Structures are given as C-alpha cells and as structure tokens.
Amino acid sequence: MKIFETVLLIGLILCAIACNFTKKLLPAVVVFMSYSTIMSIIWMILQSPDLAITEAAVGAGITSILFFVTLKKINGIDEEDEGRGERKDE
C-alpha cells in the first residue's frame, strides 16, 4: 500500500508542476482534472470519504466543465485546431 501512496503523491506533484508549466489552456485544464482525481483518491486513502466525494464532484467535475465552457466561449478551443494542433493565424 505504501508503494501505491508514493506513486499517487509523485503523480500529484507532477500534475502540479505540469499545470504550472503548460502554456496552452486546454492541456492545463486536463492536467487540473487529473490533479483533482488523484487528490480525491488520496482523500479516500486517508479515510475521508466526504472530502473525496466533494473533491471529485467539484474539483474534477463542475470546475472542469466550467473551464471547458469558458475556453469555448473565449475561443480557446477551436474545432479546426483540435485534431491538427495548428493555429488559425499561421
């Protein structure tokens, strides 16, 4: 069990660092979702199911949906660019 906890904590640290250094907004939101999911698993290991459910619902769920909707509204996500990784102005 200690190995699993160590892997989760390393993953949590890597997600935090990756979210800081990600330059594009969409991958940053996906990394943030991963961070919240890992954190909810850690809350379950710490035997706090109420916090785990809250973290999963709010952190990985509602907040991520709001981020995706905001990115769509500000044209942070373009349908043309999703598959190719190109920008319109190039």
Backbone as numpy.savetxt, mean C-alpha at the origin, in Angstrom:
# Nx Ny Nz CAx CAy CAz Cx Cy Cz
7.80 -19.55 14.43 6.98 -18.36 14.43 7.84 -17.10 14.43
9.01 -17.15 15.07 9.90 -16.00 15.11 10.40 -15.64 13.71
10.61 -16.64 12.87 11.07 -16.37 11.51 9.98 -15.63 10.73
8.73 -16.03 10.90 7.60 -15.37 10.23 7.48 -13.92 10.69
7.61 -13.70 12.00 7.54 -12.34 12.52 8.68 -11.49 11.99
9.86 -12.06 11.90 11.02 -11.32 11.37 10.82 -10.97 9.91
10.28 -11.90 9.14 10.01 -11.63 7.72 8.97 -10.51 7.58
7.93 -10.55 8.41 6.92 -9.50 8.37 7.50 -8.13 8.74
8.33 -8.09 9.75 8.93 -6.81 10.15 9.89 -6.27 9.09
10.65 -7.16 8.46 11.52 -6.72 7.36 10.68 -6.22 6.19
9.59 -6.92 5.89 8.69 -6.48 4.83 8.07 -5.13 5.14
7.73 -4.90 6.41 7.16 -3.63 6.83 8.16 -2.49 6.64
9.39 -2.73 7.01 10.44 -1.72 6.84 10.69 -1.46 5.36
10.74 -2.52 4.56 10.95 -2.35 3.11 9.81 -1.59 2.46
8.58 -1.85 2.89 7.43 -1.11 2.34 7.51 0.37 2.70
7.91 0.67 3.93 8.02 2.07 4.35 9.10 2.79 3.54
10.23 2.13 3.33 11.31 2.75 2.55 10.90 2.89 1.09
10.27 1.86 0.54 9.84 1.91 -0.86 8.79 2.99 -1.09
7.91 3.18 -0.14 6.88 4.22 -0.28 7.50 5.61 -0.26
8.56 5.78 0.50 9.25 7.07 0.54 9.99 7.38 -0.75
10.59 6.37 -1.35 11.44 6.61 -2.51 10.76 6.38 -3.86
9.49 5.99 -3.85 8.76 5.80 -5.10 8.38 7.15 -5.67
8.74 7.40 -6.93 8.48 8.70 -7.54 7.09 8.79 -8.17
6.55 7.68 -8.63 5.22 7.68 -9.24 4.16 7.41 -8.17
2.99 8.00 -8.37 1.95 7.93 -7.35 1.26 6.57 -7.28
0.98 5.95 -8.41 0.26 4.68 -8.40 1.04 3.57 -7.69
2.32 3.38 -7.99 3.06 2.36 -7.22 3.17 2.71 -5.73
3.20 4.00 -5.40 3.26 4.39 -3.99 1.98 3.97 -3.26
0.84 4.08 -3.92 -0.43 3.67 -3.31 -0.46 2.15 -3.13
0.05 1.42 -4.09 0.08 -0.05 -3.98 1.01 -0.48 -2.84
2.15 0.19 -2.71 3.07 -0.13 -1.61 2.42 0.23 -0.27
1.68 1.33 -0.24 0.97 1.70 0.98 -0.07 0.65 1.36
-0.75 0.10 0.37 -1.71 -0.98 0.63 -0.99 -2.20 1.22
0.16 -2.52 0.67 0.94 -3.65 1.18 1.37 -3.40 2.63
1.79 -2.18 2.90 2.19 -1.80 4.26 1.03 -2.02 5.23
-0.16 -1.57 4.87 -1.31 -1.71 5.75 -1.71 -3.17 5.94
-1.58 -3.95 4.89 -1.90 -5.38 4.99 -0.92 -6.09 5.92
0.36 -5.81 5.76 1.36 -6.42 6.65 1.13 -5.97 8.10
0.80 -4.70 8.27 0.55 -4.20 9.62 -0.66 -4.87 10.26
-1.69 -5.16 9.47 -2.85 -5.85 10.04 -2.50 -7.29 10.44
-1.63 -7.94 9.70 -1.18 -9.28 10.09 -0.37 -9.22 11.38
0.46 -8.20 11.50 1.24 -8.04 12.73 0.32 -7.80 13.93
-0.74 -7.01 13.74 -1.69 -6.80 14.83 -2.35 -8.11 15.24
-2.63 -8.99 14.27 -3.21 -10.30 14.62 -2.22 -11.14 15.42
-0.94 -11.10 15.04 0.08 -11.85 15.78 0.19 -11.32 17.21
0.04 -10.02 17.37 0.10 -9.41 18.70 -1.20 -9.59 19.49
-2.11 -10.40 18.96 -3.38 -10.75 19.59 -4.25 -9.52 19.87
-4.35 -8.69 18.84 -5.23 -7.53 18.92 -6.12 -7.50 17.67
-7.14 -8.36 17.65 -7.95 -8.49 16.44 -8.76 -7.24 16.09
-9.13 -6.45 17.10 -9.89 -5.24 16.80 -9.04 -4.24 16.01
-7.78 -4.09 16.37 -6.90 -3.21 15.61 -6.57 -3.79 14.23
-6.47 -5.12 14.16 -6.18 -5.76 12.88 -7.31 -5.52 11.89
-8.54 -5.67 12.34 -9.69 -5.44 11.46 -9.77 -3.98 11.05
-9.52 -3.08 11.99 -9.55 -1.65 11.68 -8.47 -1.29 10.68
-7.26 -1.81 10.87 -6.15 -1.52 9.94 -6.46 -2.07 8.55
-7.02 -3.26 8.49 -7.35 -3.84 7.18 -8.46 -3.06 6.49
-9.46 -2.67 7.25 -10.60 -1.96 6.64 -10.24 -0.53 6.26
-9.62 0.18 7.17 -9.33 1.59 6.92 -8.03 1.77 6.13
-6.96 1.15 6.59 -5.65 1.34 5.96 -5.56 0.74 4.58
-5.88 -0.53 4.46 -5.75 -1.20 3.16 -7.00 -1.05 2.31
-8.12 -0.74 2.91 -9.37 -0.68 2.17 -9.79 0.71 1.77
-10.40 1.41 2.69 -11.03 2.70 2.39 -10.01 3.75 1.94
-8.89 3.85 2.65 -7.88 4.85 2.30 -7.32 4.61 0.91
-7.06 3.35 0.58 -6.52 3.03 -0.75 -7.53 3.35 -1.85
-8.79 3.06 -1.59 -9.83 3.39 -2.57 -9.90 4.90 -2.78
-9.83 5.66 -1.69 -9.83 7.12 -1.81 -8.61 7.62 -2.58
-7.45 7.01 -2.35 -6.25 7.38 -3.11 -6.44 7.09 -4.60
-6.99 5.92 -4.93 -7.21 5.58 -6.34 -8.19 6.53 -7.01
-9.27 6.87 -6.31 -10.26 7.80 -6.86 -9.62 9.17 -7.06
-8.82 9.62 -6.10 -8.14 10.91 -6.22 -7.18 10.91 -7.39
-6.41 9.83 -7.55 -5.49 9.75 -8.69 -6.24 9.78 -10.01
-7.39 9.14 -10.05 -8.19 9.16 -11.27 -8.71 10.56 -11.57
-9.14 11.28 -10.51 -9.68 12.63 -10.68 -8.62 13.63 -11.14
-7.39 13.47 -10.66 -6.34 14.41 -11.04 -5.53 13.91 -12.23
-6.05 12.90 -12.89 -5.41 12.28 -14.05 -4.04 11.71 -13.72
-3.89 11.19 -12.51 -2.67 10.50 -12.12 -2.60 9.11 -12.73
-3.77 8.58 -13.10 -3.87 7.28 -13.76 -4.49 7.53 -15.12
-3.79 7.22 -16.18 -4.32 7.34 -17.53 -4.51 5.96 -18.11
-5.64 5.76 -18.79 -5.94 4.46 -19.37 -4.90 4.05 -20.40
-4.42 5.01 -21.19 -3.44 4.70 -22.21 -2.10 4.31 -21.62
-1.74 4.92 -20.52 -0.41 4.75 -19.96 -0.28 3.54 -19.06
-1.38 2.95 -18.61 -1.30 1.85 -17.67 -0.55 0.65 -18.23
-0.79 0.32 -19.48 -0.17 -0.87 -20.05 1.24 -0.66 -20.55
1.55 0.55 -21.02 2.83 0.78 -21.66 3.87 1.44 -20.78
3.45 2.15 -19.77 4.38 2.84 -18.91 4.93 4.11 -19.56
4.21 4.67 -20.53 4.64 5.88 -21.22 3.82 7.07 -20.75
4.33 8.25 -21.04 3.61 9.48 -20.73 3.05 10.08 -21.99
1.95 10.85 -21.85 1.31 11.47 -23.03 2.18 12.54 -23.65
2.89 13.32 -22.85 3.60 14.47 -23.37 4.94 14.10 -24.01
5.30 12.85 -24.03 6.57 12.45 -24.66 6.37 12.13 -26.11
